[in-house]
Amino acid sequence: MARTLRDMNLSKFVAQDIPLFLQLLKDIFPQQTNIPKKVYKEVEGAVRSYLKGKNLCERQDWFIKIIQLYETSLVRHGFMVVGTVGCGKTTIMNVLTDALTESGNVHKQTRMNPKSITGQQMYGVMNTLTGEWLPGVFSQIWKKCNDKKNKFTSWIVCDGPVDAIWIENLNTVLDDNKILTLANAERIPMTDNSKMVFEVENLNNASPATVSRCGIIFVTGTDLGWKPLVETWALDRKVLKGQCNPAEEGWLLDFIDKYFEKPDTFAVTAREYEYVMPCPEMVRIN
């Protein structure tokens, strides 16, 4: 019971709240001092192998988010990956789906920005002059990804801000019905090998009806931080033989250590200066 409560809820907390939640569990279940963690040996091995092959740095807190995403995908057909810009949301999904694909369980992502088009362009609209139904972008993607002939797992990723203008139409998809209902009365069911995924910065404009239907993976900016971006870029200098000086890796890391880490540049600038548009450290380091 304690392990179920922990594993199903840890992904929803920000990093600062996790110790408090674990302490509450310890108070409620005092006899269970060491709650065992479920291990997915094949998945974790595939993810670590993929990270090494792509020169991506493995950070424990960030790696845990990949496993939490995998656990959520097993029990939910709709889930949200929430976090600030640069926290690694896209990379978490790409690493997991690519690692699963390399291990033999083929996953494919179809990504779109729902805020780049209108609601009618997204779901479809009836032409009042001709009476012809004009299909929408999302409805066409939905049909393609939920074809029963597909032999792979499809992730339909809506990468953009969540608001009631477009996401409320997906409530019937996210609940137990798993059916997309269009304005022309067409009903397209969701197949078992399809997932509905949302990649968003926050849930300020999402209704409780939508949030309660989804699994949540909250990625805090401190789970990854800015340093792995620099380290990965430095490691890539070794791969690009003939295109850059082999000593670039050392130069870059020495530069970062001297001008960013030792003087604690980000803390100083955050304290001493006021930004016109606030942005996370990952964006500033780029």
C-alpha positions as CSV (number, residue, x, y, z in Angstrom):
1,M,0.0,0.0,0.0
2,A,2.8,2.4,0.9
3,R,4.7,1.7,-2.2
4,T,1.6,2.2,-4.4
5,L,0.9,5.5,-2.8
6,R,4.5,6.6,-3.3
7,D,5.0,5.5,-6.8
8,M,1.6,6.8,-8.1
9,N,2.0,10.3,-6.5
10,L,5.7,11.1,-6.6
11,S,5.6,12.2,-10.2
12,K,3.1,14.9,-9.4
13,F,5.2,16.8,-6.8
14,V,7.7,19.6,-7.2
15,A,11.2,18.7,-5.9
16,Q,10.7,20.8,-2.7
17,D,7.6,18.8,-1.7
18,I,9.0,15.3,-2.2
19,P,10.8,15.1,1.2
20,L,7.6,16.2,3.0
21,F,5.5,13.6,1.2
22,L,8.0,10.9,2.0
23,Q,8.0,11.9,5.7
24,L,4.2,11.8,5.7
25,L,4.3,8.2,4.3
26,K,6.8,7.3,7.0
27,D,4.4,8.7,9.7
28,I,1.4,6.8,8.3
29,F,3.3,3.6,7.8
30,P,5.9,3.5,10.6
31,Q,6.5,-0.2,10.4
32,Q,7.6,0.0,6.7
33,T,10.9,1.7,7.2
34,N,12.4,0.7,3.8
35,I,9.7,0.8,1.1
36,P,11.1,-1.2,-1.9
37,K,11.1,0.6,-5.2
38,K,9.9,-1.3,-8.3
39,V,12.8,-1.8,-10.7
40,Y,12.3,-2.1,-14.5
41,K,15.6,-3.6,-15.4
42,E,15.1,-3.9,-19.2
43,V,13.7,-0.3,-19.5
44,E,16.3,1.3,-17.3
45,G,19.1,-0.6,-19.1
46,A,17.7,0.5,-22.5
47,V,17.5,4.1,-21.3
48,R,21.0,4.2,-19.9
49,S,22.4,2.6,-23.1
50,Y,20.6,5.3,-25.2
51,L,21.8,8.1,-23.0
52,K,25.4,6.9,-23.3
53,G,25.1,6.5,-27.1
54,K,23.8,10.0,-27.5
55,N,26.4,11.6,-25.1
56,L,23.6,12.7,-22.8
57,C,24.4,13.2,-19.1
58,E,22.6,11.0,-16.7
59,R,21.2,12.9,-13.7
60,Q,19.5,10.8,-11.1
61,D,16.5,13.1,-10.4
62,W,16.0,13.6,-14.2
63,F,16.4,9.8,-14.9
64,I,13.7,9.1,-12.3
65,K,11.3,11.3,-14.3
66,I,11.9,9.1,-17.4
67,I,11.0,6.0,-15.3
68,Q,7.9,7.8,-13.9
69,L,6.8,8.7,-17.4
70,Y,7.1,5.0,-18.3
71,E,5.1,3.9,-15.2
72,T,2.4,6.5,-16.0
73,S,2.2,5.3,-19.6
74,L,1.5,1.8,-18.4
75,V,-1.6,2.8,-16.4
76,R,-2.9,5.9,-18.2
77,H,-3.9,6.5,-21.8
78,G,-3.7,10.3,-21.3
79,F,-0.9,12.1,-19.4
80,M,0.7,15.5,-19.1
81,V,4.4,16.3,-18.8
82,V,4.6,19.7,-17.0
83,G,7.6,21.9,-16.4
84,T,9.4,25.2,-17.3
85,V,11.3,25.9,-20.5
86,G,14.5,24.0,-20.7
87,C,13.8,21.5,-17.9
88,G,14.1,18.5,-20.3
89,K,10.4,17.6,-21.0
90,T,10.9,16.9,-24.7
91,T,14.1,15.0,-24.2
92,I,12.5,12.9,-21.5
93,M,9.8,11.7,-23.9
94,N,12.3,11.3,-26.8
95,V,14.7,9.3,-24.7
96,L,12.0,7.0,-23.4
97,T,10.3,6.4,-26.8
98,D,13.6,5.9,-28.7
99,A,14.9,3.6,-26.0
100,L,11.8,1.5,-26.1
101,T,11.9,1.4,-29.8
102,E,15.5,0.2,-29.8
103,S,14.6,-2.5,-27.3
104,G,12.0,-3.9,-29.7
105,N,8.8,-2.1,-28.6
106,V,8.3,0.4,-31.4
107,H,7.0,3.8,-30.3
108,K,6.3,6.8,-32.6
109,Q,5.5,10.4,-31.7
110,T,3.3,12.7,-33.7
111,R,3.7,16.2,-32.4
112,M,1.6,19.3,-33.0
113,N,1.1,22.8,-31.4
114,P,-2.7,23.2,-30.8
115,K,-2.3,26.9,-30.3
116,S,-0.9,27.5,-33.8
117,I,-4.3,26.9,-35.3
118,T,-8.0,27.7,-34.5
119,G,-10.3,25.2,-32.9
120,Q,-12.1,24.7,-36.2
121,Q,-8.9,24.0,-38.0
122,M,-7.9,21.6,-35.3
123,Y,-11.1,19.5,-35.2
124,G,-12.8,20.3,-38.4
125,V,-15.8,22.4,-39.5
126,M,-18.8,22.2,-41.7
127,N,-18.7,24.4,-44.8
128,T,-22.0,26.3,-44.6
129,L,-22.1,27.1,-48.3
130,T,-21.5,23.6,-49.7
131,G,-22.5,21.5,-46.7
132,E,-19.2,19.7,-47.0
133,W,-17.3,18.6,-43.9
134,L,-13.7,19.9,-43.8
135,P,-11.6,17.7,-41.6
136,G,-9.2,19.2,-39.0
137,V,-5.5,18.7,-38.5
138,F,-5.9,16.9,-35.1
139,S,-8.8,14.7,-36.3
140,Q,-6.7,13.5,-39.3
141,I,-3.8,12.8,-37.0
142,W,-6.2,11.0,-34.7
143,K,-7.5,8.7,-37.4
144,K,-3.9,7.9,-38.6
145,C,-2.6,7.1,-35.2
146,N,-5.6,5.1,-34.1
147,D,-5.7,2.8,-37.2
148,K,-6.2,-0.7,-36.0
149,K,-3.6,-1.9,-38.6
150,N,-0.8,-0.1,-36.7
151,K,1.7,-2.5,-35.2
152,F,3.4,0.2,-33.0
153,T,2.5,2.4,-30.1
154,S,1.5,6.0,-31.1
155,W,2.0,9.0,-28.9
156,I,0.0,12.0,-30.0
157,V,1.8,14.9,-28.4
158,C,0.1,18.3,-28.1
159,D,3.1,20.6,-27.4
160,G,1.6,24.0,-26.4
161,P,-0.3,25.9,-23.8
162,V,-3.4,24.2,-22.4
163,D,-6.7,26.2,-22.4
164,A,-10.4,25.5,-22.5
165,I,-10.7,26.5,-26.2
166,W,-9.3,23.2,-27.5
167,I,-8.7,20.8,-24.7
168,E,-12.3,20.5,-23.4
169,N,-13.2,18.7,-26.6
170,L,-10.8,15.9,-25.5
171,N,-12.5,15.1,-22.2
172,T,-14.3,12.2,-23.8
173,V,-10.9,11.0,-25.1
174,L,-9.3,11.2,-21.6
175,D,-12.0,9.5,-19.7
176,D,-13.0,5.8,-19.9
177,N,-14.9,6.3,-23.1
178,K,-11.7,6.9,-25.1
179,I,-13.7,8.3,-28.0
180,L,-13.1,11.5,-30.1
181,T,-16.5,13.1,-30.9
182,L,-16.5,15.6,-33.8
183,A,-19.0,18.3,-34.7
184,N,-20.3,16.1,-37.6
185,A,-21.3,13.4,-35.1
186,E,-18.4,11.2,-36.1
187,R,-17.0,9.1,-33.3
188,I,-13.5,7.8,-33.5
189,P,-12.4,5.4,-30.8
190,M,-8.9,5.3,-29.3
191,T,-7.0,2.0,-29.8
192,D,-5.1,0.3,-27.0
193,N,-1.7,1.1,-28.6
194,S,-2.3,4.8,-28.6
195,K,-1.5,7.5,-26.0
196,M,-2.6,11.1,-25.7
197,V,0.2,13.3,-24.3
198,F,0.4,16.9,-23.4
199,E,3.6,18.9,-23.0
200,V,2.9,22.1,-21.2
201,E,4.7,24.7,-19.1
202,N,1.9,25.1,-16.5
203,L,-1.8,24.1,-15.9
204,N,-3.0,27.6,-15.0
205,N,-5.8,27.6,-17.6
206,A,-6.7,23.8,-17.4
207,S,-10.0,22.9,-15.8
208,P,-10.2,20.4,-12.9
209,A,-12.2,18.1,-15.2
210,T,-9.2,17.8,-17.6
211,V,-6.5,17.5,-15.0
212,S,-8.3,14.8,-13.0
213,R,-8.5,12.7,-16.2
214,C,-4.7,12.8,-16.8
215,G,-1.6,11.4,-15.3
216,I,0.8,14.1,-14.3
217,I,4.6,14.1,-14.5
218,F,6.0,17.4,-13.1
219,V,9.5,18.1,-14.1
220,T,11.2,20.7,-11.8
221,G,14.0,22.9,-13.3
222,T,16.4,21.5,-10.7
223,D,15.9,17.9,-11.8
224,L,18.2,18.6,-14.7
225,G,19.8,22.1,-14.3
226,W,21.9,23.9,-16.8
227,K,25.3,22.1,-16.3
228,P,24.4,18.9,-18.2
229,L,23.7,21.0,-21.3
230,V,27.3,22.3,-21.1
231,E,28.7,18.9,-20.4
232,T,26.9,17.3,-23.3
233,W,28.0,20.0,-25.7
234,A,31.6,19.5,-24.4
235,L,31.4,15.7,-24.9
236,D,30.2,16.3,-28.5
237,R,33.5,18.1,-29.2
238,K,35.2,14.7,-29.1
239,V,32.7,13.2,-31.6
240,L,33.1,16.0,-34.2
241,K,36.7,15.0,-35.2
242,G,38.2,17.3,-37.8
243,Q,35.5,20.0,-37.2
244,C,36.7,21.4,-33.9
245,N,39.8,21.5,-31.8
246,P,40.1,18.4,-29.5
247,A,41.0,20.8,-26.6
248,E,37.7,22.6,-26.8
249,E,36.2,20.4,-24.2
250,G,38.7,21.4,-21.6
251,W,38.6,25.1,-22.6
252,L,34.8,25.2,-22.3
253,L,34.6,23.5,-18.9
254,D,37.4,25.7,-17.5
255,F,35.6,28.8,-18.8
256,I,32.3,27.7,-17.2
257,D,34.0,26.9,-13.9
258,K,35.8,30.2,-13.8
259,Y,33.1,32.6,-14.9
260,F,29.8,30.8,-13.9
261,E,30.3,28.3,-11.1
262,K,32.9,29.9,-8.8
263,P,31.4,33.4,-8.8
264,D,27.9,32.0,-8.8
265,T,27.0,34.2,-11.7
266,F,23.3,33.2,-12.0
267,A,22.6,33.9,-8.3
268,V,24.3,37.3,-8.5
269,T,22.4,38.4,-11.7
270,A,19.1,37.2,-10.3
271,R,19.7,39.2,-7.1
272,E,21.3,42.3,-8.5
273,Y,19.4,42.8,-11.8
274,E,15.8,42.8,-12.9
275,Y,15.1,41.1,-16.2
276,V,12.6,42.5,-18.7
277,M,11.3,39.0,-19.3
278,P,12.2,36.3,-16.7
279,C,13.8,33.2,-18.1
280,P,15.3,30.1,-16.6
281,E,19.0,29.4,-16.2
282,M,18.9,26.8,-19.1
283,V,17.9,29.5,-21.5
284,R,20.4,32.1,-20.3
285,I,23.3,29.6,-20.6
286,N,22.5,29.1,-24.2
